Amino acid sequence: MSAKKAVILLSGGLDSATVVALAKADGYSCYTMSFDYGQRHCSELHAAEQVARQLGVVEHKVIGLNLNGMGGSALTDASIDVPESPSEGIPVTYVPARNTVFLSLALGWAEVLGARDIFIGVNAVDYSGYPDCRPEFIEAFERMANLATKAGVEGQGFRIQAPLQNMSKAEIVQVGMRLGVDYALTVSCYQADDEGRACGKCDSCRLRAVGFAAAGVDDPTRYF
């Protein structure tokens, strides 16, 4: 097993699965973390477990949260409909402070494991305009991580790696295919059913479909 450890946020979607494959190809022992945070469906959690198994991670951890207790997002509040057409500004599928919370928990696990690298699959090209997917956010969180932890203060600093940051969805698909990611296992849809089948209408479904088409790769997504 590699002495180089990484904690990787794994949602069960296309992007995060690709990040796991990239970290593994770069020689990391991979520890993946998913969150049962009160999202609309658990299909992505089942997908994350399958992806972790397929890519041979060392350990996969699921953390329970209650972000639906706050609401404020179509992904955590059943009274807010998931939009099925593009909208201006930050969409209602934005979950307040989600990546900040997720990265904070990943940081804690990384410190326990002695890992110095945390990977996240955010993207600043083909994305929905979420503020916590921007390079500025990743850079700011890395600075905070090295101020707020024992490891950071003692000079064993953390790196927040976002290798997909400047890639198009098509480029991500092409990289994942080269690295052997089984995208049929992944679930990207905001409102997938219990079997992991996608709606084909939400923003995430649209971006995924365009990515496969532009990459010239058959789309394995199952729709209901």
Summary of the structure (lengths in Angstrom):
residues: 224
radius of gyration: 16.6
end to end distance: 40.7
largest distance: 51.8
contacts: 753
relative contact order: 0.18
helix: 41%
strand: 12%
